[in-house]
Amino acid sequence: MADNRLIQLEDIIEANQHRFYQTGKALKQIRDDQLFRDLLFDSFEAYLKDRWDMARSQAYRLIKAADVIDNLSPIGDGTLPKNEFQARVLARFTKSDQRNIWREFIASGMALTAKNIRKFAHQAKKAKYVKKPNVSTVDIISADYKAAVMAMLEQIRSAQNDDWQTTSKQAALFWLKVMKEKIIRYERRRP
C-alpha cells in the first residue's frame, strides 16, 4: 500500500518538474515587457512578492534555468535538464560552454542528477574551460621593438648626461609625441 502511494506521489513530482521552464519563460516575459505595471505594481520584485509570494532570487533562478533550456534545446538528442536544479548548474557558464558541457555530460552516460551535472561541470571547467592566465598587454612585445625602445632609452640617457646639449629636451618630447600619435592614429583606422 505504501509503495502504491509512493508511486502516485512520484508521478505527481515527475509531471510537474518541467513546469519550471514554463514558469521561467512566463516570468521573463512579464519582467522584460513590464507587464506587472498593468496590475499597478511599481516593480517586478513587488509583483513577485505580492502576487506569487516569491522572492526575486527564486524568480531569477527560474528565468536563468529557462534560458539554459532554450540554449540547449537545439543541440540535444531530446535529453534536457529535467528540473530547475539541474539547469541551474549550467546557468553560470556562457552559452557556448553550456552546450559543450551538456554534450559531454550526456555522452558520459552519467545518471541525470543535479549532483552529477555539478560534478561533471566542475571537472570540465577545471580541465577545459578554465581561462588561461591573462598576459599583460605590456608583456607582449617583439624582440625588434624592445631593442628599438632600449636604444631610444639609451639615447635619452645620453642626452640627459650631456645636459641636453646635442639633443634638446623639447626635441625628445616632440618625437615622443609623434610616436604616440602614430600609434593612436593606427588604432583608430583598424576595423
N, C-alpha and C positions, 0 to 999 in steps of 0.2 A: 504493500500500500504506500509506504514512504517512497519507494523507488518510482512509483507512478506519479506522485506529487512532484518529485524532483524533476522528472522528465517534463512535466507540464510547465514548471517554473523556468526551466532552461529553455524551453520552446519560446516562452514569452521574452526572455532575455535575447535570444537569437533573433527573433522577429523585430526587436526594437533597436538592435545595435546600429543598424545602418541609418537610423534617424539622425545621428549626429551630423551627417553630411547635409541632409535637407535643412536641418536647423541652422547649421553654419552658413549655408548659402542664403537662407532667408534673412538671417541676422546681418549678413554682409550687405545685402541689398537695402535693407532698412537703414543701416548706417550710412552707406555710400550715397543713397538717394535722399537721405534725411527725411524719410517717411514718418519718423517719430514726431516730427513737427506737426503733422496732420492731426495728431492727438494732443496737441498743445504742450508737448514736452520740450523743454529748452535744450536738453542734451540727450545723447544716446544713452549715457550712463543712468540718467534719471528715468528714462523709458525702461531700461532693463530692470532697474530696481523695483519700480512701481508696478510695471505690467507683468513681469515674469519672476520677480524676486531672485534675480540673477545678478551676480557680481560681474563687473566689467571684465575681470580677468577670465572668468569662465566663458563669457561670450567671445572674447578674442581667441581663446583656445579652440573653440568650436569653428570660428571663422578660419583660423590657420589650418585646422585639420581638414576642412572642406577644400581649402586651396591646395593642400597636398594631394587630395584625391583627384582634383581637377588636373593637377600636373602629372600624376601617374596614370591617369585613365588612358591616354593614347598609346602608352608603351606596353601595357600589361598583356598577359595572356588571359586576362579576366580576373586575375588574382590581385586584389587590392586590400589595404588595411581594412579590418572588419569593424574597428571601433576607433573612437577618438583617441584613446590612449596609444594605440599602435601608430596612428597617423601623427600624433604629437611628437613622437620621437624624431620623425623626419623633418618637422616644421622648422627646425633651427638651421637646416642646410639650405644651400642655394638650390634652385630648381634643377639645375643640371646634376648636382651632387645627389639630390633626392632620387632622380631617375636612375643614376648609376648604382647607388647603394641598393635601391629596391630591386633592380635587375639581378644584381649579385646575390642579394638575400634570397630571392625566390629560387635562383639557380643552386643555392647552397643546400636546399632541401630541409633546412631547419624548420621546426614547428612554428606556425604563425602565432606568436605571442608578443606582447609588448616588451617583455623581458628579453626575448631572443633578438628582436629587432634592435633594441637599445644596445645589447652586447655586440651584435654584428656591426652596427653603425659606429660604435666606439672603436672597434678594431679596424674598420675600413678607414675611419678618419685618421687613425694613427698610421696606418700602412700607406694609404694612397692620397688622402685628401688633405694631409697636413701641409700647410703652405710652407714653402721653403723660406728660410730666414731672409729678411729683406736686406738687400745690399744697398748701402747708402749711395745715392747718385754721385756723391763726391768721390766715392771709391772707383767709379767707372771712368777710367782714363787710359788712353793708349800710351805706349812707351814713347812714341814720337812726340805726342802732345806734352807729356810730362817732361821730356827732355827740353822742349822749347820753352816751357814755363820755367824750368830750372835755370835755363840760360838767361831768360828775362830777369829772373830774381838776382842772378849774378850781376847783370848789367846795372840793376837798381842799387845793389850793394856797392858796386864800383863807383857809381855816380855819387852815392852818399859819402863814400870815403874821400873822394876828391872835392867834397863840399859843393857838388852840383856845378862844377866848372866846365866839364866837357859836354854834359847833357843837363839842361835846366830841369828843375823840379816841375815847372809848368809844362815843358815838353813831354816829360814822362807821364804826367797826369792826362795830358791831351791824348797821347797814344793809348793809354789805358781806357779812356772814354771811347775812342774809336773802336777798339777791340770789343768792348761791352756792347756798343750799339750794333756792331756787325753780328754778334751772337744773337741779340734780341731780334734784329730785323729778320734773320734767317728763321727764327722760331715763328714769327708772325706769318711768314709765307708758307709754312708747312700746312698741309691739309689736316 
